[in-house]
Structures are given as C-alpha cells and as structure tokens.
Amino acid sequence: MVCLWPLILKAQLIACRDSIKDGYDFWLYLPDDFKAERKPIIMFLHGKSLSGKDLSKVRDYGCIDALTRGRQIDAIVVAPQTNNGWEPQKVMDVYGWVKRRYPVDVDRFYVIGMSMGGYGTLDFAATYPDQVAAAMAMCGGATVTSFCGLNKMPLWIIHGTADNAVPVSCSQKVVDEMAQCGDTTRLIFTKLKGANHTRLARIFYLKQTYDWLFSHSLNDSLRPVNREFTISEAQMKEAYADLERNANIKVVDGKPMGQPKQYYVVKKGDTLSKIAVEHNTTVSILCKLNNMKKTDKLQIGRRLRIR
C-alpha cells in the first residue's frame, strides 16, 4: 500500500498508489478538520482525457483542480484514475477503502463525473442506488443493462445541446430508459442550449454544484430531489470569479510525476524511515528509486534520490 497517512491536521491532498490490489490509484483530499466530525464524501470520476497511469493528470480539471483553485468543499474528496472506462465494482472498492480508514458520513456519499466520468457516474449509481445520496452526471450516458436503480435517488443529468463529442441523445436515452422503469420525480435533466462538450467542465468550479449535492442524504424521507438550485450558461461564465488559488493544501505524493529529480545526502543518524518521513515519501519508494533493499546499510555522504 502506498498512501501516506497525514501527519498534521492541515488540508491535504494525498496520492494513493497501489493501495488496492488490482484496483484504481486515486487522489484523496482531506479537509483540515476531517477528524473533528464525520465528513461527506465525494467521488469524482474523470473523463477519457485524464486516463492512463500518470495520476497527476487527474488534477488537470474537476473536483481536485477546483479545490486547488480555491473552491471550498467541506468533504472528503476521492478522485480515482482509470486507464479505460469505469467499472462500478472497482469504484466501490475505492469507496470501501476510504470509509474503512477515515471518519466519513456514509449517509452523504455523492458521485459526480463528466464525459466518460458521466458514464461512470450513472453506471455506478445504477448499480449501487442505496448507497449514493445523490449523483450528478454531465455530458455522458450509461452502459448498464438496467437503469431502474437511477430512479431511487436524487439525480441531476446535464448535457450541452452543441456537444459533438458525446451527443445529447446519450443522456436523453438514459432519461427515456428511466421513464420505462416508472417514477422519475427524483430526476433533473438540464439541456444547456449551445453548450459544447468541454464547456460543462466549469460546473465543477461552481459553489452551487456542491451545495446541491450536500442538500441530500440517505436519511431523507422518500429521498426527494432538491429543485431549488439552477445551473445556467450565465452562471458558468462566472465559474472562476470568486476563486483564489488555495496555497494551504499540503500535497503528499511519494512518487515523481513529471517533476525534476531530487536528491538527499545521507548524514549521521539517518535511516531510511527517517528520510522517508522528512520528505513525505515511503521506504519502499526510496528503495525502488535507488535500487536498494530495506536492509542495506546507509553510508554517510551517499546521495539518495528522493523524487
């Protein structure tokens, strides 16, 4: 497992690699007071452009980027990375890993995604409707065989009418299939006139996006959808207006991702464990970077690669 436990009570963004066998790597955001009370949890599923093995790409847009730009999100935010498509069971494995280790409010678990992540959001929500308090899917669709689970939760589907990458008909098909299952009163379907595919990424930076999610809970009687919020083209134009880059988030990432190599010169009294803690990495990563074993003796003056 390569996911470093936070050492201080400061908002932290932690890179979790190889934490789940045959599962997704993921970013984990912990607000500065996450130990004081159980927090809601948001699962962000990215689109195809962020796929691959480079976890740093998941910070290019979406919930994690919104946090670093200054959007205040009072929740534990999880952002896994897939190489091609989303598997509901693997997303659930990430959720299970987090809730076993951190104080999360399981009645306020939300899923949000765009494009391929919109597909992932709807597939996951349809598969686990009794665990998702609310979901928001943008410019996506669904591949599940049954859409009926989507009728059980507050769901907001948003699509631009000028989307040439994933046509609005993909979302319309989901809505039509939900109607075949019966009651769709928990659904909001918004068609943004003239909006193209990439335009909807701005929704991740809107305060009302998270306010809408947080207004729902599994404890709500009959689980009604909140229709008091709107998302419009005019609002998206101002998506970044109230943001100021957040420099208070401590990023904990034990593996270099497109950054210059960094080295440390061993001093008297140093151990691999001590060096790993001081440089926010792990003994395993240090050994891998320096082609050594955990039992190797450190020589004073040796130049160790730490990034």
Buried (B, 14 or more C-beta within 10 A) or exposed (E): EBBBEBEEEEBBBBBBBEBBEEBBBBBBBBBBEBEEEBBBBBBBBBBBEBBBEEBBBBBEBBBBBBBBBBBEBEBBBBBBBBEEEBBBEBBBBBBEBBBEEBEBBEBBBBBBBBBBBBBBBBBBBBBBBEBBBBBBBBBBBBEBEEBBBBBBBBBBBBBBEEBEEBBBEBBBBBBEBBEEBEEBEBBBBBBBEEBBBBBBBBBBBBBBBBEBBBBBBBEBEEBEBBEEBEBEEEBBEEBBEEBEEBEEBBEBBBBBEEEEEEEBEBEEEBEBEEBBBEBBBBBBBBBEBBEBEEEEEBEEEBEBBBB
